[in-house]
Amino acid sequence: MQLDRAQTAHVAWLARLSLTDAELERFAGQLSSILTHIQRLGELDVADIAPTAMASESDRNVTRPDEPRPASPREEILANAADVEEGSVRVRAILEETA
């Protein structure tokens, strides 16, 4: 599968990446290579392979217990926000597509 420059630019826009013309050309080739590989993987016959939830049969799935703890202070959270309005994090509306 070969991606052209416009398709690569659209993927970059969806990922909110700002790419130069040189990067668009380079990434178009790289993404095309990845998609070709994935397409070839999709052609494999896996009918006789049992589905697995995990690639490893290990029983060492380490997780911490879920315990309630105090929230971070509001001032600390707002200090890391790109934009703050009236004591809340302000985000850009995502109601329509524009390229």
Phi, psi and omega in degrees: 000126183250118176272139175267177183299320181295319179294320178296319178297323179293317177298318178297319179297317179299325180274002181058042177255138176256110186245147175282169178299320179296319179294320178300317179296314181296313183290331177300315178294317181293315179295322178299317179297317179296314181294324176296318178297315179297321178298319178294323177297324179293342180274351181291144177274108181245020183299327183267008181258124181290139177293148179231148177276330180224146180290336181248143178274010183298141176261017182261046177282097188272122175224155177272153176294144179275103182236138179297144176211160182295148177288160176294151178297141182304319182298322179294318179293313181294332179295334181267355182281146178290327182214133181235138177219122178051045176078013179229157176286128180260128178239155179287139178292139178238073186254339179214155180274131171221139182254000000 
